Amino acid sequence: MARFSPLVILPPALFAALAVTFLWGMNRDEPGVVPSAIVGSSAPPVPEGALEGKTPLTVEMLAEPGVKLVNFWASWCPPCRLEHPTLMQLSQEIPVYGIALRDNPSNALSFLAQDGDPFAAIADDPRGRAAIDWGVTAPPETFILDGQGNVLYRFAGPLVDADYETRFRPQLDAALSAEE
């Protein structure tokens, strides 16, 4: 009589567990989006440094009344350049604050001089320390904040095309409606 080894069950059990995990991940609301740990909490600190000649961003500005955006960007970042016209439009509607991430200050200033400056205030994050506090993985990333400085939504990637229209803009409109 042959003995039954419990190890025979291990491969099918591991496969089943992996399949359930993948199935769960595919059925999330936004499967391509990594959730942010700071959504629902107060905005983390911002760097104290600013680009020369620009209004420095302060944490007090983030707590001023009204919906606002915080955008992590860099002049060396092609997707940041791609979303720049959208930020210029949004700056006509609400305050947009920028945090230059690991950028050469003269390159950042040249970019803003050439393509326009959508930012009401700018902080400089040369080492990326603030980006770590905010949970930024790579620029561009944009955060929607409420009138108390709480993070309502995080959007990773450029604010363009269908992603902007179907993912970001509805969140921004909801935040603006809640403030009224």
QUIPE-V376950 format. One record per backbone hydrogen bond with DSSP energy under -0.5 kcal/mol. CO is the residue of the C=O (numbers start at 0). NH is the residue of the N-H. E is the energy in kcal/mol with one decimal. If there is no record, write none. Layout:
CO_NH_E, CO_NH_E
//
This chain:
2_4_-0.5, 4_7_-1.5, 5_8_-1.2, 5_9_-0.6, 6_10_-0.7, 7_11_-0.6, 8_12_-2.1, 9_13_-2.6, 10_14_-2.4, 11_15_-2.3, 12_16_-2.3, 13_17_-2.4, 14_18_-2.6, 15_19_-2.3, 16_20_-2.0, 17_21_-2.5, 18_22_-2.4, 19_23_-2.4, 20_24_-2.3, 21_25_-2.3, 22_26_-1.1, 23_26_-0.5, 24_27_-1.0, 27_30_-0.6, 29_32_-2.0, 31_33_-0.5, 32_34_-0.5, 37_40_-2.2, 40_150_-2.9, 48_123_-2.6, 50_53_-2.3, 54_121_-2.9, 57_60_-0.5, 57_61_-0.9, 58_62_-0.6, 59_62_-0.9, 60_63_-1.2, 66_94_-0.6, 67_144_-2.9, 68_96_-2.9, 69_71_-0.5, 69_142_-2.7, 70_72_-0.5, 70_98_-2.5, 71_139_-0.7, 71_140_-1.3, 72_100_-3.3, 73_76_-1.2, 75_77_-0.7, 76_79_-0.5, 76_80_-1.7, 77_81_-2.0, 78_82_-1.9, 79_83_-0.8, 82_85_-0.8, 82_86_-1.8, 83_87_-2.3, 84_88_-1.9, 85_89_-2.8, 86_90_-2.1, 88_91_-1.5, 89_92_-1.7, 89_93_-2.6, 94_68_-2.2, 95_119_-2.8, 95_120_-0.6, 96_70_-3.0, 97_122_-2.3, 98_72_-2.0, 98_100_-0.5, 99_101_-0.6, 99_124_-3.2, 102_104_-0.5, 103_107_-2.5, 104_108_-2.5, 105_109_-2.1, 106_110_-2.4, 107_111_-2.2, 108_112_-2.3, 109_113_-2.3, 110_114_-2.9, 111_115_-1.6, 115_117_-0.6, 120_97_-2.4, 121_56_-0.9, 122_99_-2.7, 122_124_-0.5, 124_101_-2.7, 124_127_-0.5, 127_131_-1.4, 128_132_-1.7, 129_133_-2.3, 130_134_-0.8, 130_135_-2.8, 131_134_-0.7, 139_156_-2.8, 140_71_-3.1, 141_154_-2.9, 142_69_-2.1, 142_144_-0.5, 143_151_-3.4, 143_152_-1.3, 144_67_-1.9, 145_148_-1.5, 148_42_-2.8, 149_145_-2.2, 149_151_-0.5, 150_39_-3.4, 152_143_-2.4, 153_155_-0.5, 154_141_-2.7, 154_156_-0.5, 157_159_-1.8, 159_162_-0.6, 159_163_-1.7, 160_164_-2.2, 161_165_-3.3, 162_166_-1.9, 162_167_-1.8, 163_168_-3.3, 166_170_-0.7, 167_171_-2.3, 168_172_-3.0, 169_173_-2.1, 170_174_-2.1, 171_175_-2.6, 172_176_-2.4, 173_177_-2.1, 174_178_-1.2, 175_179_-0.8, 176_179_-0.7
//
